[in-house]
Amino acid sequence: MPYSYADYQQVSREGITSIDESGADFSAEGVVIPVIIPEDQVAELLANYDPTSSTSPTVTYSRPLARCILDALKRYIESTP
């Protein structure tokens, strides 16, 4: 099972101006969550990801990553006045 970690100490609200996956500029206010994927997990995650399939990656790979992100978001929101 793949592992990922969120850097809870670095979660913050930020104003972001950047470029999205399609190359379009965007600006947004949001919560930034640094996610660390260990080097030894990168190849496995990418090997099991097909960007052309709406069901990829499988739950085995997507759920741990989603839970990592959502746990960090929940922890941040609950600890922010």
C-alpha positions in Angstrom: 0.0 0.0 0.0 1.4 3.4 -0.9 2.1 5.9 1.8 2.0 9.7 1.8 2.4 12.3 4.5 1.1 15.8 5.1 3.4 18.3 6.7 0.9 19.5 9.3 3.2 22.3 10.5 3.2 23.9 7.1 -0.6 23.8 6.4 -1.8 27.4 5.9 -4.3 29.7 4.3 -2.8 31.5 1.3 -3.6 33.6 -1.6 -2.1 31.8 -4.6 -1.4 32.9 -8.2 -0.2 30.1 -10.4 -0.8 28.0 -13.5 -3.2 25.1 -13.5 -2.7 21.6 -15.2 -4.0 23.0 -18.5 -1.6 25.9 -18.5 -4.1 28.6 -17.6 -3.3 31.2 -15.0 -5.4 31.3 -11.9 -5.7 33.1 -8.5 -7.4 31.6 -5.5 -7.6 31.9 -1.8 -7.3 28.5 -0.2 -5.6 26.1 2.2 -2.2 24.9 1.1 -1.3 21.4 2.3 2.2 20.2 1.6 2.0 16.4 0.8 5.1 14.3 0.9 5.3 11.2 -1.2 8.4 9.1 -0.4 10.7 8.5 -3.3 10.3 4.8 -3.1 6.5 5.2 -3.7 6.6 7.5 -6.7 7.1 4.9 -9.4 4.4 2.6 -8.0 1.9 5.5 -7.8 2.6 6.6 -11.3 2.6 3.1 -12.7 -0.9 2.6 -11.4 -2.2 5.9 -12.7 -3.8 6.4 -16.2 -4.8 10.0 -16.7 -7.2 9.0 -19.5 -9.3 6.8 -17.2 -11.9 8.3 -14.9 -11.5 5.3 -12.6 -7.7 5.6 -12.2 -6.0 5.3 -9.8 -7.7 2.5 -8.0 -9.0 2.9 -4.5 -5.9 1.1 -3.2 -3.8 4.0 -4.4 -6.2 7.0 -4.3 -7.9 6.5 -0.9 -4.7 6.7 1.2 -3.7 9.9 -0.6 -7.1 11.4 -0.3 -7.3 10.5 3.4 -3.9 12.1 4.0 -5.1 15.4 2.4 -8.5 15.4 4.1 -7.0 14.5 7.5 -4.6 17.5 7.2 -7.4 19.8 6.1 -9.7 18.6 9.0 -6.9 19.0 11.5 -6.1 22.5 10.2 -9.7 23.7 10.3 -10.3 22.3 13.7 -7.2 24.0 15.1 -7.8 27.4 13.5 -9.9 29.9 15.5 
